Amino acid sequence: MVDIKDQDSGSSLNTGPEIPIAKVSPILKWAIIIMSTLIVVILVVIISTIIYRAVKSGDGGGIKSSSARGFGIVDLEVSQGAKIADAKLDGRKLTVIINSKSGGDEVVIIDVRSGAIVGRIRLQEK
């Protein structure tokens, strides 16, 4: 039977023998502290890397007007009297279609970020 005493006198229920308190090894305690700290640091690094890459890439490779760097002037060598028929921007590449009077049309591909001419395609009649 359980011996219940008056609670006003400060005594409590007699529940049997007390459960012993487990002692934690100091090595285990420090290992838990170090591993928890490493987990927090790694999570901070991962989250900051994701944020940095998201801000750096912008809108999927397009250039933001506030961070755009000009590449200067790009000289395209074309025949006299040639005119630009069309220009299309596709991500980092600018495609310029040039019509010349002599009939040899040309497609020029320019890298927008560096201003380098990636390639030229000359159309010639057979």
Secondary structure as UniProt FT lines:
FT   HELIX           7..9
FT   HELIX           26..57
FT   TURN            58..60
FT   TURN            65..67
FT   TURN            80..81
FT   STRAND          83..90
FT   TURN            91..92
FT   STRAND          93..99
FT   TURN            101..102
FT   STRAND          106..111
FT   TURN            112..114
FT   STRAND          117..122
//
